[in-house]
């Protein structure tokens, strides 16, 4: 488990994420604690069970039916080796916190080495993901959709019972295809610790 600590970061970064206007958004919480896949998270304090078998550090990602939003073709992440993968998992890209998380990945993530593959995963349809990428001008992030049956979410214990959306998480996979870092945000209205994820991805990339 990660240490439990909330970090408030500048709201200025999020001033124009939703509408392009200069209205300052309220500060968001960047959470450093982590829940365990396959257990539970909360939304505004209300508990939500995570269905499926929880994935653990040291395992490979399962072979699942994720769909690439750009090509509409299935993607098997378990076969992606030779490159560090940084998976930013969000409930829905059309919500404020998910949008902020994806902008952070796409914009602040530009400081990462080019070899690190940045991926956003959600249950939004590929069409919604493609629209978001175009409108947000975040085309250096790969968008993968678990929209059909939530198979990916169930296979790693991150499908929330009730809303049937993916729990807000970060998963980092090393060059050998092994999961080396997991953060499941305990309160899904908070952001994951993106800077810690970046540091972990850089360290793995340097090995």
N, C-alpha and C positions, 0 to 999 in steps of 0.2 A: 504493500500500500504506500502511496505517496503521502508526504506530510500534508496535514490539513492546514491550509493557509489561503486566505483570499487576497488577491492583488487587484487593486483598483488602478486602471490605466487611463490615459488621457482620452476624454470623449472627443477631442478634436479630430482624431483619426476617423471617426464615424459621422462627421457632420453632414455628409451629403450622400450617404450610402443608399438611402431609400428614395429620395425624390430629386436629388441633384441641387437642392436648395441649401442655403448656408445656415439652416436652423441647427443649433447644437443639440445633440442627443444626450440623454442622461448617461453617466458613466456606467460601464458594464463591469461585471465581476469576472476576473480570470481566475479560475479555480485550479488549485494544485493537488487537491485530494482526488482519490479515485475509488469508484465502486468496482465490484468484481463482475465480469461478464457472467451472465446466467443467474444473477441474483435480483437486484432491484435498483431503481433510481427514483427520483422524485421530480415532480413538476409543480412548482410553487408550493412545495411541502407535501403534496399528495403522492403517496407511494405508487409506483408502477413496476410490476414484475417484468423481468427480462426473460423471455422464453428462449428455449434452445439450450444447447450445450456450450458452456462458456469456454472460449479459447484462452490459452495460457501462453505466456512467454516460453519460447523453446519449441513451439509447434509451428507447423506450416499452415498457411491459410487453406481452407478447403476449396475443392473444385466446385464452383457454383455458377449459376447462370446470370452473373452480372452482365449488363449490356452497356457497351460504349455509346454514349449519347451522340457522338460525331458520326459513327459508322453504322450504328444499329446492329452491330455484331456482338455475339457473346465474347466475354473476356474471362480467361482463367488466370487469376492472379497467382495461383500456386505454381504456374509455369514460368513466371517472370523472374528470372535470375540474372545475376550480374549487375544489378542496379538496386540501390536503396529505394524503397517505396515508402512514402509518407501519406498515409490514408487519413483524410479528414472526414469523419462520418457525421452527418447532420440529419435531423429529423425532416426538415423541408427548407430548401434554399429560398423560399419566398417568405420567410419569417425573419424578423429583425436580427435575432442572435445568430441564426444560421447564415444570414447574409454577411454579418460582420465577420464571422469565422472564415467564410470563404474569401472575403476581401483580404483578410489578414494573411491567409494562405497564399493568395495570388499576388498581393502587393508587397507585404513585408517578406514573403517567401522568396522574392527575387534576389535576396542576399545569399540564398543557398547555392551551393555548387550546381551547375546545370545538370550534372549526372543524376541528381536526386529527383525522382519522379514524384510530382505532387498530384494527388488524386482526391477529388471530392466524391463521396458516395452518399446517396440518399435514395428514398423511395419515390422521389419525383419522377415523372415520366421523362424519357429522353428528350422529348420535345420541349418540356419546361426547362430542363437543364440547358439545352442549347440556346433557348431564348434568353435565359439568365446570363449565360456566358457572353452572348452578343451585347446585351444591354449594359452589362457591367464591365465590358471590355477586359475580361479575364480569360483570354484564350490560351494562356500558358499553363493552365490547369486541365487535367483530364477529368471528365465527368463520367461516372459510372452509375447506372441505375439498377436498383433492386426492386423495380416496380411490379414485376409480375406476381410473385408469390411471397416475397420477402424471404426467399431461400437463403440468401447470404446472411441476413440478420439472424435467422434461426440457427444457422450452422455455426455461428460464433457467439451465440447467447446475447445478442444485442437488439432483438426485436421486442419493442415495448408492448406488453399486453394492454389492450384497450385501444389506444390510437393506432396500433400496428405500424408505427414508424420506428426508425432506427434511433437508438440512444446516442446522444452526443458523445463522440469518442475520438481518440487518436490512436492509430496503430502504425507502428514502424516495423518494416520488414527489411532484413539485411540482404546482402548480395547473394546469399545462398538460399534465399526464400524462407528464412526462419524469422518468426515474430520475435522481436527483441524489446519492444516497448508497447505498453497498453495504458491508456488513461481513459476511463469511462467517467464522465463528469457526473457526480452524484446528484446534483440539482441541474436539470437540463436547461434552465433559464440562464445558467452561467456559461461562460466560455471555457474551453480547455486551456491548459498552460501551453500556448503556442511557442513561446520562446524556449521552454524546456524541450519541446518536441523538435524544434529546429536544432538545438544543441545536440540532442541524441542522434538525429539524422546525420549531422555533420561528422560526429565522432565515428559512426558506422561507416560512412563514406570514406573516411581516412584510413580505415583498416586495410 
